[in-house]
């Protein structure tokens, strides 16, 4: 009977892992995670850019709804609410105050990068700036103003709104007159 017991003990009926095996497994997982982290960060940054572009599209749609109800004219929006450019009689408003009745929300004027960075949202009431040349005019009139300065211009080249600063890796999202949003170089 003693012989049988020794034989079973030598074969080793193991049900678990040794400490070395567990440590090697943890090390392999840590190495794989460190290889994936830069890729995950890029995906997160790209998601923020896409969300920001969606916000600008929403601003553009609300601006078009406003113009449809106001003789095809865009709203007069103060580009720097913390340091107003327009006189009080011009009735300039923030983006949210002007376009809120058309469905614009606080979330739609908030870029996720701005909320954790320069925070124009807290200072200006929005992460986005409305182009002053578009204030109180129809898109066609704005197009003519730009054409007088830069030659013939298409609505697809006409800036309407954009990020306050280069929030996305030295680039900005820009809303154009035809409603599309694209990335543009910072300067």
N, C-alpha and C positions, 0 to 999 in steps of 0.2 A: 504494500500500500504506500509506503514511503517513496518508492521508486516512481510511482505514477504521479505523485504530487510534485516531485522535482522536475519531472519531464514537462508538466504543464507550466511550471514557473519559468523554465528556460525558454520555452517557445515564446513567451511573452504575449499575453492577451492584452494588448494596449487598446484603450478606448479613447484616448486624448492625444494632444500634441505636446511635444517637449517645448521647453522655453525657447530653445534655439529656433525651432520651426516657426513658432509664433512671431518671434522677432524678425525673422527673415521675411515672413508674410507682410508684416507691418512696414518693413523697409521697402519692399516692392511696391506696395500701395502708395507710400509716401513719394517714391520716385515718379510713379505714373501721375499722381496728382500734381506734382510740381511741373511736369511736362504739359499738362492740360490747362493750368491756370492762365498763362498768357492768352491762349485761345478763348477761354471763357471771358476774360476781361475785354477782349476785342468785341465779342458778341454782345456783351452788356453795353459797351460804348455805342455800338451800332444801333442797338435797341433804343437808346436815348435819342440818337439822331433821328430815327424813324418816328418816334413819339413826338419830337419837336416839329418835324415836318407835318405831321398830322394836325398839330395845334395850329400851325400857320394856314393849312388848308381850311380849317374850321373858321379862322379869322377871315379868310378870303370869302368863304360862303356867306358868313354873316354880313360882311361888307357889301356883297352883291344884293343880299336881301334888303339891306338898308337903302341902297341906291335905287332898287326897284320901287320903293315906296316914297322916295324923295327926289323925283324928277331926274333920275339917273345920276345923281350927284353922290359922291362918297362923303362920309362924315368928316367933320373937322376934329381931328384928334391931336392932342398936345403931344409932341414928340418927347419932351422932357418935363413931365409933371412936377418934378422936384424943383425945377428952375424954368418956369413957364416962358415960352417964346412968344405966345400970342397974348394980346390984350384981353381983358375980361369981356369986352363987348364982342369979341370974335366967337364967344361961346364954345371954345375948344374944350373937349372932355378927354378923359382917359379912354383907352381902347375898351375897357370893360364897361364903363358908363355909357359909351356911345353905342356899343354893339350888344350889350347885355339883353336888351329887349328882343333881339333877334336870335337868341339862343346861345350867345357866348357865355361861358362860365369861367370862374376863377381857375379851374383846372386847365382850361384851354389857353390861358395866358401865362401858364407856368411851365417853363422848361425845366426838366428834372436836373439838368446840369447847373443851371442858374441858381436853383434853390439850395444847392450845396456849395456853390462857388461865389461869384461876385455879388449875387443877390440883388439884381436890378428889380426883381419882383417886389422886394420890401421897400426899395427907394422910389421906384417909378410906377408901381402898381401893375407891372407887366414885365415879362421877360422879352417882349418884342416891341419893336419901334415901328410906327406907321410913317411912311415916307411923307414929309411935309408938302412935297409938290402935289400930292394926291388930295390934300385937304379941301373939301367943299367943292370939288370939281368932278365932272364926269371922266370916265377913263379915256374917252376920246379927246377931251380938252387937255388932260395930262399928257396924252400921247403927242398932241400938237406942241405943247410946251417943251417936251423933251426933243421933239423933231427940230424945233427952232435952235436948240443948243447943239444937238449931236447929229443932225441929219435925220433921214427917215428912220423910224423905229417901229417895231412891231409890238403888239400887246404882249407877246411872249418874251419881250426884252425889257418891259416896263416894270420897274421895282415898285411894289406897293407896301410891303412890310418885311421886316427882317429881324434877326437876333440883335440885341443891343451890342454885343461884343462877339468876339471869336470864341464862342463857348465850346465848339466841337473841333478840337485839335487844329486850332488856327484857321478854322473855316466857319462860315455862317450859313444857316438855312435862309433862303430868300423866297418870298412869295411874289410871283409875277402877275401882271395884268390879266393874263388869260387863265389864271387860277392854278397853274402848276407851281410846284415848290422844287427848288434845286439847291445844291450846295455851291457856295461861291467862296473864292479865296478871301482871306481876311481883310485886306486893305481895300 
